[in-house]
Structures are given as C-alpha cells and as structure tokens.
Amino acid sequence: MLLLKVELRNSMTCFEVVIMNVDSILAPFEERYQRINELDDNQRNRLASIIGGVEETVGIEHLVDCIADNTSVGGDGVIRCYVGFEPSGKAHIGWKVISLQLKRMLDADVNVLIFLADWHAWINDKFDGKMEDIQTTARYMEDTFRALLGNPPEGDGPGQLRFFWASKLMDSGDYWARVLRCSKGATLAMVRKTFTIMGRDEASSDHDLSKFYYPAMQASDIFELDIDIAIGGMDQRKAHMFMRDVASKWGWKKATCLHTPIISSLKSSGARMESFDHKMSKSDPSGAILIHDTEKQLRKKMQKHAYLNPEDDLSPVYELAEHVVLPEWGEINVNPNPKFGNPSKWTDLQSFKDAVKSGEIHPLDAKLGVADGIYRGLTDVAKFFEENPEKLESVNLLVKN
C-alpha cells in the first residue's frame, strides 16, 4: 500500500496535508485503464496528487500517458493545466477551492495556466460590456491568485504559474480557424445546453449571436494553448464535454478534465446542488463567503446565515470543512467559550459530523471553528491588499459587494 504525503507551499506556514492513500485514489481507474498498473511508485504518487482532491476525473488516459511517457501535448514533457475565469468582480471562496487544487498541481510539477477570459466576459455582458472595467478586474485577479497560491515562480516550466489573457490569444488567425472548426457540426440545440457555463439558461440568448460562439471559443482556448488538463468547477462540465466531443471529431488530443466541487450558499438547507441552483454566489453577500471578508465578517456570516442542523448530514458548513479547511490544514479546531466546553481538534469530516450530531460540539461552535479555519487560509490575501490598497480599491469602485 502506497501512502502519499503532499507538501504544499505556504508563505506563512510550512505544513503537510493529510496523508492520502494512493491505492484507494487510483483503484477506481485501474480497471478502466490498465496502464496505471505500469506506473512506478513516484509516478503513481504524482498521478494521485493531481486527481486526489477533485470530485470528478474525466479522460484520465491522457494524463496517465503523459506521466508514463514523459510527454505532453506541447511535446516537451511539461504537463500543462488550464483554468479559465471571466473577470467579473471580487473573489469568493470558490477561488480558494480552485487554488487548493492548483497548489497540488504545482507541487506535482504541473505548469498552471490561469486564463483571464476578458472577451468571454464581454460576450457574457459583464460590466455592461465595458472592456476597460473587465481588464481592471483581470489585473486584480492576477494579484489575488498570486496571493492565494503563495507567490509561486512564474513561467512556462514544470511547477510554475502563468497568466494568459483571451485578448492576446485572439490576435491569432489560427485561433479563429480553430473556433470555426469547433463550431462546425454543432447544432444550436447542442450549444444551448452548454449555456449554464455562462450562468444562463438555454432560452436566454437567442437575441445575441455572440453567445453561441462562447462554447467553441472555450474549447479553442484549450486546444490552442496545448493544454493537457482542463480544470473547472462541476458547473463547467458541459463545456469540457463539448471540448472532448470536438476533439473526437477532428482527431485532436483530448485534455483530461478535472472537476472540483461547487460550494453551496450558506443559506442552503442541506439540499446538495444537483442543478447548481444552490451555488454560492457573490450576488447574495450574506449567503457567500468573500475572499476579502474580515475575520469578524466571516464569523458573523457563519453564525447568522450558515445552515447547520445536527440531524442533517448535508450542510454548507460541512462542505467548507471538507473542501477548504481539512485539505489545507488537516484539522478543524473548535474553541468554545470555556463556560460551555473545552477546545477540541477534528481531523476527519465524519467524526466532526458525528460530534455535532451527538451534541459533543454545539452547532455554533462548529460554525465558528470552520470559519476560523477558512480565515486562517486567507491571511496572505488580506496582507497583500492591506499593503497594496489601491489594487483592491480599483475593483471596489466597479462593484458593490
């Protein structure tokens, strides 16, 4: 049995994440793709560290081949991953979930490309289509992700971070030829089904032809940038499946797709988001945790708005514990008022849930323990913007929340 210990970079604290069982991570894929069994221990460790923290892995075959053969779409053996963002406002806790995954990628010597989709945001009517505001927000996103990731080295090599803007990619005629190829054969009905990637329903955009190009553009981004791994929340799954369908049609390499969990609104009453209707959104500030919330604000939101019923195993508090606090720190520290109990430490989600259910932990103390773990992981971001207030103020002038 192989055990994997993943060391993460953190500018304030040196720590190691909970040990993961490599065999249990890879077992569901071994029958599907026998080549996993040919990997040596180091290669298995690397593969498990890349996929071990996501909710879904699609097309693992390409990633396994890259690791086994020391190759990549770019032809130089550097495995490249991509995650795309529309610049649309200030950061919420979903960025933290993605950042924890990107840290694992960096530590596994994957090159991480954060794609700043300024023209995609323009198509999607962000900031009423004012490109200057969109690009101001994109620069803020660069600063935020550098802080969230602990300022890793930047470049095109293994374990390095890159930022790439859509407006740069779109200067290429080859890119637009790729967009047309990705559009060829795609029906309007097929494209409408992907509109959830823009946060829209299928009937929302018949008045705007540009939105029908959005899925083809997103697929072309991945192909043109020589991407081996496409990362996104589960709400991006339809776009990734569209990309893989297009690759099959044209005989192009299919990037492995990794999908991270979607965090529910704090107010969600236990119902897990099958349709993403309960997704945390910064448009509802009281139901969302923003990266720039102060410790006091974060604790108040958790105390006042976070749903937690001791008899219900589903809660946004448990989601945050599972996908933010435990992956980063390996523990949840609960510190009740001394009048009502003693401090306790919890290193796995089920034990934490059981303690809440049994009354060993009061729901309020559970909420605040998770809140404190979240805030602990946001201090680097807070410090950066305290030292560079003008960078946050430029976005504050554009958005209300």
C-alpha positions as CSV (number, residue, x, y, z in Angstrom):
1,M,0.0,0.0,0.0
2,L,1.4,3.4,-1.1
3,L,0.9,6.4,1.1
4,L,1.2,9.9,-0.4
5,K,2.3,12.9,1.7
6,V,1.7,16.1,-0.3
7,E,3.6,19.2,0.9
8,L,2.1,22.5,0.0
9,R,3.8,25.8,-0.4
10,N,2.5,28.5,2.0
11,S,4.3,31.8,2.7
12,M,3.3,31.9,6.3
13,T,3.1,28.3,7.5
14,C,5.0,25.2,6.5
15,F,2.7,22.2,6.8
16,E,1.8,18.9,5.2
17,V,-1.6,17.9,4.1
18,V,-3.4,14.8,5.5
19,I,-1.7,11.6,4.1
20,M,-3.7,10.2,1.3
21,N,-3.9,6.5,0.3
22,V,-2.7,6.4,-3.2
23,D,-4.1,2.9,-3.9
24,S,-7.6,4.0,-2.9
25,I,-7.4,7.1,-5.1
26,L,-6.3,5.2,-8.2
27,A,-8.3,1.9,-7.7
28,P,-11.5,3.2,-9.4
29,F,-9.5,3.9,-12.6
30,E,-7.2,0.9,-12.8
31,E,-9.7,-1.5,-14.4
32,R,-10.7,1.2,-16.9
33,Y,-7.1,1.9,-17.9
34,Q,-4.7,-0.9,-17.2
35,R,-1.7,1.3,-17.9
36,I,-2.0,2.8,-14.5
37,N,-0.6,-0.5,-13.2
38,E,2.6,0.1,-15.2
39,L,3.5,3.3,-13.4
40,D,6.3,3.2,-10.8
41,D,5.7,4.4,-7.2
42,N,6.8,8.0,-8.0
43,Q,4.5,8.2,-11.0
44,R,1.6,6.8,-9.0
45,N,2.2,9.3,-6.3
46,R,2.2,12.1,-8.9
47,L,-1.0,10.9,-10.5
48,A,-2.7,10.6,-7.2
49,S,-1.7,14.0,-6.0
50,I,-3.1,15.5,-9.2
51,I,-6.5,13.8,-9.1
52,G,-6.9,13.0,-5.4
53,G,-8.7,16.2,-4.4
54,V,-11.3,16.6,-7.2
55,E,-14.9,15.5,-7.4
56,E,-14.6,14.0,-10.9
57,T,-11.9,13.0,-13.3
58,V,-12.8,12.5,-17.0
59,G,-10.4,11.1,-19.5
60,I,-7.6,10.0,-17.2
61,E,-6.0,8.1,-20.0
62,H,-4.3,11.2,-21.5
63,L,-2.8,12.2,-18.1
64,V,-1.5,8.7,-17.4
65,D,0.1,8.5,-20.8
66,C,1.8,11.9,-20.2
67,I,3.2,10.7,-16.9
68,A,4.2,7.3,-18.2
69,D,5.9,8.5,-21.4
70,N,7.2,11.9,-20.1
71,T,5.3,13.6,-22.8
72,S,2.7,16.3,-23.2
73,V,0.5,18.0,-25.9
74,G,3.2,20.7,-26.1
75,G,5.8,17.9,-27.0
76,D,8.3,18.9,-24.3
77,G,7.1,16.7,-21.4
78,V,5.8,19.7,-19.4
79,I,2.2,18.8,-18.4
80,R,0.1,21.9,-18.6
81,C,-3.2,22.6,-16.9
82,Y,-5.7,25.4,-17.6
83,V,-8.4,27.0,-15.6
84,G,-10.4,29.9,-17.1
85,F,-12.1,32.8,-15.4
86,E,-14.3,35.6,-16.6
87,P,-13.2,38.8,-14.8
88,S,-16.5,39.7,-13.2
89,G,-16.0,41.0,-9.7
90,K,-14.3,40.3,-6.4
91,A,-13.2,36.9,-5.3
92,H,-15.3,34.4,-3.4
93,I,-14.5,31.2,-1.6
94,G,-14.8,29.2,-4.8
95,W,-11.5,30.7,-5.8
96,K,-10.0,29.2,-2.7
97,V,-11.3,25.7,-3.6
98,I,-9.7,26.0,-7.0
99,S,-6.5,27.4,-5.6
100,L,-6.0,24.4,-3.3
101,Q,-6.3,22.2,-6.3
102,L,-3.9,24.4,-8.3
103,K,-1.4,24.2,-5.4
104,R,-1.5,20.4,-5.7
105,M,-0.8,20.7,-9.4
106,L,2.1,23.0,-8.9
107,D,3.6,20.6,-6.3
108,A,3.2,17.8,-8.8
109,D,5.4,19.7,-11.3
110,V,2.4,20.7,-13.5
111,N,2.5,24.1,-15.2
112,V,-0.6,26.0,-14.2
113,L,-2.1,28.5,-16.6
114,I,-4.9,30.8,-15.3
115,F,-6.8,32.0,-18.4
116,L,-8.3,35.5,-18.0
117,A,-11.2,35.4,-20.3
118,D,-11.7,39.1,-20.9
119,W,-13.5,38.8,-24.3
120,H,-15.6,35.9,-22.9
121,A,-16.7,38.2,-20.1
122,W,-17.6,40.9,-22.7
123,I,-19.8,38.4,-24.6
124,N,-21.4,37.5,-21.3
125,D,-22.3,41.2,-20.6
126,K,-20.1,41.6,-17.6
127,F,-19.7,45.2,-16.5
128,D,-22.2,46.0,-19.3
129,G,-19.6,45.1,-21.8
130,K,-17.1,47.8,-20.8
131,M,-13.8,46.2,-21.6
132,E,-11.7,48.7,-19.5
133,D,-13.6,47.6,-16.4
134,I,-13.3,43.9,-17.3
135,Q,-9.5,44.2,-17.7
136,T,-9.1,46.2,-14.5
137,T,-10.8,43.2,-12.8
138,A,-8.5,40.8,-14.6
139,R,-5.4,42.5,-13.2
140,Y,-6.9,42.3,-9.7
141,M,-7.5,38.5,-10.4
142,E,-3.8,38.1,-11.1
143,D,-2.9,39.7,-7.8
144,T,-5.4,37.7,-5.9
145,F,-4.3,34.3,-7.3
146,R,-0.7,35.1,-6.7
147,A,-1.5,35.6,-3.0
148,L,-3.8,32.6,-2.8
149,L,-1.1,30.4,-4.3
150,G,1.7,31.7,-2.2
151,N,3.5,33.6,-5.0
152,P,4.9,30.5,-6.8
153,P,7.6,31.0,-9.5
154,E,6.1,32.1,-12.8
155,G,7.0,30.8,-16.3
156,D,6.3,28.0,-18.7
157,G,8.2,25.3,-16.9
158,P,7.1,22.5,-14.5
159,G,5.7,23.7,-11.2
160,Q,5.4,27.3,-12.5
161,L,2.4,29.6,-12.8
162,R,1.3,31.5,-15.9
163,F,-1.4,34.1,-16.6
164,F,-2.8,34.3,-20.2
165,W,-5.4,36.8,-21.5
166,A,-8.0,35.9,-24.1
167,S,-7.3,39.2,-25.9
168,K,-3.8,38.0,-26.6
169,L,-4.9,34.6,-27.9
170,M,-7.5,36.2,-30.2
171,D,-4.9,38.1,-32.1
172,S,-4.1,34.8,-33.9
173,G,-5.8,33.8,-37.1
174,D,-5.2,30.2,-36.2
175,Y,-7.3,30.7,-33.1
176,W,-10.3,31.8,-35.2
177,A,-9.9,29.0,-37.6
178,R,-10.0,26.7,-34.6
179,V,-13.2,28.4,-33.4
180,L,-14.8,27.7,-36.8
181,R,-13.7,24.1,-36.7
182,C,-15.1,23.7,-33.2
183,S,-18.4,25.2,-34.3
184,K,-18.7,23.0,-37.4
185,G,-21.4,20.5,-36.9
186,A,-22.5,21.9,-33.6
187,T,-26.3,22.4,-33.6
188,L,-28.0,25.4,-31.9
189,A,-29.7,22.9,-29.5
190,M,-26.3,21.4,-28.6
191,V,-24.8,24.8,-27.9
192,R,-27.8,26.0,-25.9
193,K,-27.3,23.1,-23.5
194,T,-23.9,24.5,-22.6
195,F,-25.2,27.9,-21.6
196,T,-25.0,27.0,-17.9
197,I,-21.3,27.6,-18.2
198,M,-22.2,31.3,-18.6
199,G,-24.7,31.2,-15.7
200,R,-27.5,31.4,-18.2
201,D,-30.5,29.2,-19.1
202,E,-31.0,27.7,-22.5
203,A,-33.6,30.2,-23.7
204,S,-31.7,33.3,-22.6
205,S,-29.6,34.3,-25.6
206,D,-31.5,33.9,-28.8
207,H,-31.2,37.6,-29.3
208,D,-27.4,37.6,-29.1
209,L,-25.5,35.5,-31.7
210,S,-22.1,36.1,-30.0
211,K,-23.1,33.9,-27.0
212,F,-23.5,30.9,-29.4
213,Y,-19.7,31.2,-30.1
214,Y,-18.8,31.0,-26.4
215,P,-18.5,27.2,-26.1
216,A,-16.5,27.0,-29.3
217,M,-14.2,29.7,-28.0
218,Q,-13.7,27.9,-24.7
219,A,-12.9,24.7,-26.4
220,S,-10.5,26.5,-28.8
221,D,-8.7,28.1,-25.8
222,I,-7.8,24.7,-24.5
223,F,-6.6,23.4,-27.9
224,E,-4.6,26.4,-28.9
225,L,-2.8,26.6,-25.6
226,D,-1.5,23.0,-25.7
227,I,-3.4,22.0,-22.6
228,D,-3.2,18.5,-21.0
229,I,-5.5,19.1,-18.1
230,A,-8.6,21.3,-18.0
231,I,-9.8,22.2,-14.5
232,G,-13.0,23.8,-13.5
233,G,-15.9,23.5,-11.1
234,M,-18.6,20.9,-11.8
235,D,-20.6,23.7,-13.4
236,Q,-18.0,23.7,-16.3
237,R,-18.5,20.0,-17.1
238,K,-20.7,20.6,-20.1
239,A,-18.1,22.9,-21.7
240,H,-15.4,20.3,-21.1
241,M,-17.6,17.5,-22.6
242,F,-18.2,19.7,-25.6
243,M,-14.4,20.2,-26.0
244,R,-13.9,16.4,-25.8
245,D,-16.6,15.8,-28.4
246,V,-15.0,18.2,-30.8
247,A,-11.6,16.6,-30.2
248,S,-13.0,13.2,-31.2
249,K,-14.5,14.7,-34.4
250,W,-11.2,16.3,-35.5
251,G,-8.8,13.7,-34.1
252,W,-7.2,16.2,-31.6
253,K,-5.7,15.3,-28.3
254,K,-8.3,15.2,-25.5
255,A,-7.3,17.0,-22.4
256,T,-8.0,15.2,-19.1
257,C,-10.8,17.1,-17.3
258,L,-10.8,17.6,-13.5
259,H,-13.9,19.0,-11.8
260,T,-13.8,20.5,-8.4
261,P,-16.8,20.7,-6.0
262,I,-19.3,23.6,-6.1
263,I,-19.8,25.1,-2.6
264,S,-23.5,25.7,-1.7
265,S,-24.8,29.1,-0.5
266,L,-24.5,29.4,3.3
267,K,-28.3,29.5,3.4
268,S,-28.8,26.2,1.5
269,S,-30.9,24.0,3.7
270,G,-29.0,20.8,3.2
271,A,-30.0,20.1,-0.4
272,R,-26.9,19.3,-2.4
273,M,-26.8,21.2,-5.7
274,E,-27.5,18.7,-8.5
275,S,-28.5,21.6,-10.8
276,F,-26.3,24.2,-9.1
277,D,-29.4,26.1,-8.1
278,H,-27.9,26.3,-4.6
279,K,-24.5,27.5,-5.7
280,M,-22.8,30.1,-3.5
281,S,-22.9,33.4,-5.4
282,K,-21.3,36.8,-4.6
283,S,-24.6,38.4,-5.8
284,D,-26.0,37.4,-2.4
285,P,-23.3,38.6,0.0
286,S,-24.9,37.3,3.2
287,G,-25.0,33.8,1.7
288,A,-21.5,33.9,0.3
289,I,-18.0,34.0,1.8
290,L,-15.9,36.6,0.0
291,I,-12.1,36.3,0.0
292,H,-11.9,39.8,1.4
293,D,-14.2,39.2,4.4
294,T,-12.6,40.2,7.7
295,E,-12.4,37.7,10.4
296,K,-15.3,39.4,12.2
297,Q,-17.4,39.5,9.0
298,L,-16.7,35.8,8.3
299,R,-17.7,34.7,11.8
300,K,-20.9,36.8,11.7
301,K,-21.9,35.3,8.3
302,M,-21.3,31.8,9.6
303,Q,-23.1,32.4,12.8
304,K,-26.1,34.2,11.4
305,H,-26.6,32.7,7.9
306,A,-25.0,29.2,7.7
307,Y,-27.4,26.3,7.8
308,L,-26.4,23.6,10.1
309,N,-28.9,21.1,11.5
310,P,-27.3,18.4,13.7
311,E,-29.7,15.8,12.3
312,D,-28.9,16.7,8.7
313,D,-25.6,15.4,7.2
314,L,-25.9,18.0,4.4
315,S,-24.7,21.5,5.2
316,P,-22.6,24.2,3.6
317,V,-20.6,24.2,6.9
318,Y,-19.6,20.6,6.2
319,E,-18.8,21.4,2.6
320,L,-16.5,24.2,3.6
321,A,-14.9,21.9,6.2
322,E,-14.4,19.1,3.6
323,H,-13.2,21.2,0.7
324,V,-11.4,24.2,2.3
325,V,-10.3,23.6,5.9
326,L,-9.4,20.0,6.0
327,P,-7.5,19.9,2.7
328,E,-5.4,23.0,3.7
329,W,-4.8,22.4,7.4
330,G,-5.7,18.7,8.0
331,E,-7.7,19.7,11.1
332,I,-10.7,21.7,12.4
333,N,-10.0,23.5,15.7
334,V,-13.1,24.1,17.8
335,N,-12.7,26.6,20.7
336,P,-16.0,27.1,22.6
337,N,-16.5,29.5,25.4
338,P,-14.7,27.9,28.4
339,K,-18.0,28.1,30.3
340,F,-19.5,25.6,27.9
341,G,-16.8,23.2,26.9
342,N,-13.1,22.5,26.2
343,P,-11.2,23.0,22.9
344,S,-11.1,20.1,20.5
345,K,-9.4,19.1,17.3
346,W,-11.0,17.1,14.5
347,T,-9.0,15.5,11.6
348,D,-11.8,13.9,9.6
349,L,-15.2,15.1,8.4
350,Q,-17.3,12.1,9.7
351,S,-16.0,12.4,13.2
352,F,-16.7,16.1,13.2
353,K,-20.3,15.5,11.9
354,D,-20.9,12.8,14.5
355,A,-19.7,15.1,17.3
356,V,-22.2,17.8,16.1
357,K,-25.0,15.2,15.9
358,S,-24.3,13.8,19.3
359,G,-24.1,17.2,20.9
360,E,-20.4,17.0,21.8
361,I,-19.9,20.1,19.6
362,H,-22.6,22.8,19.7
363,P,-23.6,23.9,16.1
364,L,-22.5,27.4,16.8
365,D,-19.0,26.3,17.9
366,A,-18.8,24.0,14.8
367,K,-19.6,27.0,12.5
368,L,-17.0,29.2,14.2
369,G,-14.4,26.5,14.1
370,V,-14.8,26.2,10.4
371,A,-14.9,30.0,10.0
372,D,-11.6,30.3,11.8
373,G,-10.0,27.6,9.6
374,I,-11.2,29.4,6.5
375,Y,-9.9,32.8,7.6
376,R,-6.5,31.3,8.6
377,G,-6.1,30.4,4.9
378,L,-7.0,33.9,3.7
379,T,-4.4,35.9,5.7
380,D,-1.9,36.1,2.9
381,V,-4.5,37.7,0.6
382,A,-5.5,40.1,3.4
383,K,-1.9,41.1,4.0
384,F,-1.3,41.7,0.3
385,F,-4.2,44.0,-0.2
386,E,-3.5,45.8,3.1
387,E,-0.1,46.6,1.7
388,N,-1.5,47.5,-1.7
389,P,-4.9,49.0,-1.0
390,E,-5.1,50.7,-4.4
391,K,-5.3,47.3,-6.2
392,L,-8.5,46.4,-4.3
393,E,-9.9,49.9,-4.4
394,S,-9.8,49.8,-8.3
395,V,-12.3,46.9,-8.2
396,N,-14.3,48.3,-5.2
397,L,-15.1,51.3,-7.5
398,L,-16.7,48.9,-10.0
399,V,-18.7,46.5,-7.8
400,K,-21.0,47.0,-4.9
401,N,-20.0,43.9,-2.8
